[in-house]
Amino acid sequence: MNETFDIHELSAQSAAELGPLEQESGRVSDVPSTRTIRYYTQLGILSPPLRFEGRTAIYGRKHLAQLVAIKRLQIQGLSLREVQAELTGIDDGTLESLSHISINTVTNKDTVQRSRREFWTEAPAEISASPEREVEEQVVSDALRFDDNAALVLEGLSRHLTQSDRAAIEAAAGPLLKVLRTRNLVLDHKRRNP
């Protein structure tokens, strides 16, 4: 059976596979939300989607097994950093054993290429977030470019900036940009490109 899921179906299916979680701390959410799934992918502990259909990410049974394994390890008290270390290099058989989910290999071209690379054989990027931080509190970074010489990078946002946010920040940044130019801290592009 070659099941595929969109991100909402993956979230619902993993919640159904896990059932109610019995845990002492109460810190691990029972249902991995779509934000959590994206966050795990960003951290490199969940494989990227199999493919995209338009703007919709498509996931397979291996993603389901990975997600369930991540949650089971968290329930055991492992931090995301420890989960990452535990799952790096894991083979499909061990993943099936850990998640209690059989992985049926989809034989489309995208998946064959991914299996050659064996996603979890390479160490993922270091997790920069504190392991105690709740996963649901995803940190977002965004940037605004005011002109060729000035940009504002924002880290630790709770969400991406909207057009309205950008317009308000650009209006508020006017006095700062004026100070930077007055103090010759920002190059004038006319002087830079004679």
Number of C-alpha atoms within 10 A of each C-alpha: 8 11 12 17 20 16 19 14 15 23 21 16 18 23 21 13 14 19 11 11 15 11 14 10 9 10 14 20 18 18 18 24 19 17 15 19 22 16 18 21 15 15 19 20 27 24 21 17 19 22 14 11 9 6 7 12 15 18 21 22 21 24 23 25 24 24 24 26 23 24 25 18 19 18 20 13 16 16 17 24 17 14 18 24 14 14 20 17 14 14 13 16 12 11 19 17 12 16 23 14 18 15 21 12 15 17 11 10 9 12 16 14 12 13 12 8 11 15 19 19 12 11 14 16 11 10 14 8 14 11 13 10 12 14 21 15 14 17 14 13 14 13 13 15 12 14 9 10 12 13 12 13 9 13 11 11 13 11 12 13 17 9 9 9 10 14 13 11 15 16 9 11 13 11 11 10 19 12 12 13 13 10 9 10 12 15 13 12 11 7 7 7 6 5
